[in-house]
Amino acid sequence: MKRSLCFFMILSVSVAGWAQSCNPYFSIREGVKSTYESYNAKGKVVSRSVNEFKNVSGSGNQLKATLLSQVLDVKNGNVTGSSESDWLCENGVIKFTMNAMAIEGVDMSNPAIEVLVDGDEMELPSVLDVGQTLKDVSYHVKMSVSGINMMDRNFDIKNRKVDGRESVTTPAGTFDCVKISYTTESTGKSGNTSKPLQTAIWYATDVGMVKTENYKDGKVSSSQVLVKIEK
């Protein structure tokens, strides 16, 4: 799968009517947009992105869609890059291809970047109880810039678990969230450091992803928050 950018995951939308029966944390329907801002370790805004579902088909417990992710220039709002990922909601379980995930430390808004991603899908069940463990995920990433190989690595997401429930406030509002954490390890011939990366993601019912934080050596190395929902 060819991409011009990798963007976290993962979206935030408002549940609508018939989509509620599939998964309470996501609404897979046309026309709802979620805007996120990403920050570096110093809290500076480094990118802004908009997620939107397209090509939605099915109903009830069987939904398919394409998630369009666009990266915007922080200063002028122009689109600097975009990608698409495949989403499926089946019997309450959300599944999406790993090109919906980000690669920390890589500026995916660069239109010269070409990324190929293959491997497992990420899954999120409709029921998330504190202490619950979720499936591990393995995938492979090859990245090049203007034909020059920049990354060829395997990634393993391990120890996925539901840590608890917390209230999270962002520019989009205050949300009651479930918190999921995991560890990402990587191996390969080229790319960024293979030191394990710790991640926490907060999801809210009827909203989707509200906040994400990545940690290195116990400190926040990057983060992403929901700033706006358009219904």
N, C-alpha and C positions, 0 to 999 in steps of 0.2 A: 504494500500500500504506500503510495507516494504522498508526501505531505510537505507543505511549505511552512508548517509550524507545529509544535506540540503545545498544547495548552491544557492545564489542569481542568483537569476533570470536571469536568464535572460541573454541573450546571445548577441553576436555581430557578424553579418555576412554580407557579401557583396551580394547585390541583383543580381540574375542571370536570364536573359531571361524571361522564362515563369512565374517565381515566382513574377515578378513585378506587375502583375495584381491583386494580392491578398492583400498585405499590403506593403506600401512603406518603412516601418521601419524595416522589417525583410525579409530575404531570407531563405526559408525552402528548402534546398537542401543538398545533400550528399557532404562530403569532405571539407567543410569550417570550420576552427577551429578558435576560439576566446580565447585568453589568458588574464586573469585578475589577478591583484594583490590586496590583501585586506590589509588594514592598521588599526592599533589601534588608540586610541585617541592621542598618541604621534607621529603618523606618521611612526611607525615601521611596516615593512612588516611582516604579521603574517601568510599568506598563499598565494599560487598561484594556479590557477585553469584553466582548459581548458574545453570549451563547444563545442560539435559537434553534428550535427543532424544525426540521423540514421533512417533507415526504412521509408524513405520518399515515400509517395504514393499520387496519385491524380494529378491535374493540375489546372491552372487558379485560379478560386475563391473557390476551395475546395481542401485543402492540409492537410495531416496528417503526423505526424512524432514523433519520440522519440528523446528527447534531452538527450544526455549522458554528465554528468558533472563529471569531475575527479579533485580531489584535489591532488596537488603535494607537495612533501617535498621541502621547500624553499632552503635547502642546496644542496641536491643531485638530485632533480628532479624526484625522484621515486613517483609512484602513491600510496597515503596513504588511499584513499577512493574514492568511486564513487556512483552515483545515476542516476536514469532515471526518466524523467517526460514526460507526454503526451502533445503534442502540436497540435492545430488545427487552420487553417486559413480558415474562411468561410465567403464569401461575404465581404471581407475586414477587418473582425474582427479577431484578434489573441486571442486565448484562451489557457491557460496552467494551469495544475494542480499545487496546491500550494506546492507540494514537490519540486518545482523549487525555492522556496523562502528560505531565510536564517533565522536562529534563532540567533539573536545577543547575543554574550557572550558565545556561545556554540561551542566548538572545534569539528566540525563535521568530521574532518579527523580521529578521533579515531575509529578504526575498530570495537571496542566493542560496539559502540553506535547503537541502533536499534530505528528507528523512524517510527511511523504510522501517516499518515496525511489524513484527509478527510474533505470535505466541498466544498465551491464554487470554481469555476475557476476564475483566474484573466483574465480580458479582456482589450485589447488595440485596439481601432478602427483605421481605416486607415486615418481618418481626425482628427487632433488634433489642435484646435484653442485656442488661448489665452483666458482664462476665462472659458473654457469649463469644466463641471463637469463630472466625470466618475463614474461607478458603484462601490458601496461598496462591500466588500468581507468579508465573515465569514468562518473560518475553525477551525478544532480541531487538536491538536498535542498531541500524547502520546510518551514519550521517555524513554528508559530504557538502563542501562549499566550493562552488565553481569547479566541480570535478575532482577536488582534492579530498581524500578520505580524512574525516575528523573524528569519527567514533565508530567502533565496531565492538559492541559489548552486550553481554547477557545480564538481565536484571531479575532479581528474585525478591518478591515482596513476601515477607514472613511475619509470623506472630500477629496477625490481624485479630483484633479483639475489641469488644465494646467496653470502654473504660467507665462510662458513667453518663449522667445527664447534667447539663449546665445551661444557665441563661447566658446568651451571647448578644451583645449590642454592637451594631455596625451602623453606617450611615443609612442603611435600608430599614432599620428598626431594631427592636429587641425580640429575640426568638428563644424559645425553649428547645434545646438541642440535645441530641445524642452524640457522644464523642467516640470516635473510632481511632485507634492508633495502630501503627505497624512499622516494621523495619525494612528498609530496602538495601540489598547488597548487590554489588555488580562485579563482574569479571570480564576480561577481554583484552584485546591487543592495543586498544587506543581509547582515548576519552578522558573524562574527569577522574578524580580519585575514587578508588574502590572502597573507601572507608564507609561503614554502614551509616545510612541516613535515617533518622527517626522522624516520623510524620504523625500529625494529629489532624483529623478532619471532623468538623462539627456539622451535623445535618439537622434540619428542622422539618417537622411534618408539614406538608403542603407547600414547602419552600424549596427543599433540596439542600445543596451545599451552602453553608453560611460563612464558614471560615476554614482556612487551612494554615498550618504552621509546620515548617521543617526545622529540625534541630541538628546542630553539630556541637559536640562537646558540651551538651546541656544548655546551649544558648540558641535562640531563634536565629536561623540563617536566612530565612525568607518566609514570606507569608502572603496570603491572598484573602480578601474579604468581599462580601457582597455589598455593593453600594446602591443598586437600583434594580427594581423589578418593573417591567412594563407589561401589562396584561391586555 
